[in-house]
Amino acid sequence: MMDIFKLKRLGIFAGGVLFGTAGIKILSSRDAKKVYTNCTAAVLRAKECLMKTATTVQENAEDILAEAQQINEERAAREAANEEETAEVNAGADEFKEVE
């Protein structure tokens, strides 16, 4: 009974070695190398496309940031001008009250 299990294990091992050897031969064949080359080329094209998209997004984000900063500067300038006008109006009102 033990001899059958030993032979079975030996057969499975030999089959695995044979299958592994055939797999290595298939994976290292010229056709497989062509497939690997084409896949690598496709990945490089995809990378290039993604980099272009990322650059465009980054440029747009920089433009948006610059415009937002400009809007905030203009708003701060308007608020400062409004505060000056309010101060002048209040000063004039104070003078008017003193004259009465």
C-alpha positions as CSV (number, residue, x, y, z in Angstrom):
1,M,0.0,0.0,0.0
2,M,2.8,2.4,0.8
3,D,4.5,1.7,-2.5
4,I,1.4,2.9,-4.4
5,F,1.4,6.2,-2.5
6,K,5.2,6.6,-3.1
7,L,4.7,5.9,-6.8
8,K,1.7,8.3,-6.9
9,R,3.8,11.1,-5.3
10,L,6.7,10.4,-7.6
11,G,4.3,10.6,-10.6
12,I,2.8,13.9,-9.4
13,F,6.3,15.3,-8.9
14,A,7.4,14.2,-12.3
15,G,4.3,15.7,-13.9
16,G,4.9,18.9,-12.1
17,V,8.5,19.1,-13.3
18,L,7.4,18.3,-16.8
19,F,4.6,20.9,-16.7
20,G,6.9,23.5,-15.2
21,T,9.5,22.9,-17.9
22,A,6.9,23.1,-20.6
23,G,5.6,26.3,-19.0
24,I,9.1,27.9,-19.0
25,K,9.6,27.0,-22.6
26,I,6.2,28.5,-23.5
27,L,6.9,31.7,-21.5
28,S,10.3,32.2,-23.0
29,S,9.3,31.6,-26.6
30,R,9.5,34.2,-29.4
31,D,5.7,34.5,-29.5
32,A,5.5,35.1,-25.8
33,K,8.2,37.7,-26.0
34,K,6.3,39.5,-28.7
35,V,3.2,39.5,-26.5
36,Y,5.3,40.9,-23.6
37,T,6.8,43.6,-25.8
38,N,3.3,44.7,-27.1
39,C,1.9,44.8,-23.6
40,T,4.8,46.8,-22.4
41,A,4.4,49.2,-25.3
42,A,0.7,49.6,-24.5
43,V,1.5,50.3,-20.8
44,L,4.0,53.0,-21.9
45,R,1.4,54.6,-24.2
46,A,-1.1,54.6,-21.3
47,K,1.5,56.2,-19.0
48,E,2.2,58.9,-21.6
49,C,-1.5,59.6,-21.9
50,L,-2.0,59.8,-18.1
51,M,1.0,62.1,-17.8
52,K,-0.5,64.5,-20.4
53,T,-3.8,64.4,-18.5
54,A,-2.1,65.0,-15.2
55,T,-0.2,68.0,-16.7
56,T,-3.3,69.5,-18.1
57,V,-5.1,69.1,-14.7
58,Q,-2.2,70.6,-12.9
59,E,-2.1,73.6,-15.3
60,N,-5.8,74.2,-14.9
61,A,-5.5,74.0,-11.1
62,E,-2.7,76.6,-11.2
63,D,-4.9,78.9,-13.3
64,I,-7.8,78.5,-10.9
65,L,-5.6,79.2,-7.9
66,A,-4.2,82.4,-9.6
67,E,-7.7,83.6,-10.5
68,A,-8.9,82.9,-7.0
69,Q,-6.1,84.8,-5.4
70,Q,-6.8,87.8,-7.8
71,I,-10.5,87.7,-6.8
72,N,-9.6,87.8,-3.1
73,E,-7.1,90.7,-3.6
74,E,-9.7,92.7,-5.5
75,R,-12.3,91.9,-2.8
76,A,-9.9,93.0,-0.1
77,A,-9.2,96.3,-2.0
78,R,-13.0,97.0,-2.3
79,E,-13.5,96.3,1.4
80,A,-10.6,98.6,2.3
81,A,-12.1,101.3,0.0
82,N,-15.5,100.8,1.6
83,E,-14.1,101.1,5.1
84,E,-12.3,104.4,4.1
85,E,-15.6,105.8,2.7
86,T,-17.4,104.7,5.9
87,A,-14.8,106.4,8.0
88,E,-15.0,109.6,6.0
89,V,-18.8,109.6,6.2
90,N,-18.7,109.0,9.9
91,A,-16.2,111.8,10.4
92,G,-18.4,114.1,8.4
93,A,-21.4,113.1,10.5
94,D,-19.4,113.8,13.7
95,E,-18.5,117.3,12.4
96,F,-22.2,117.9,11.5
97,K,-23.3,117.0,15.0
98,E,-20.7,119.3,16.6
99,V,-21.8,122.3,14.5
100,E,-25.4,122.0,15.6
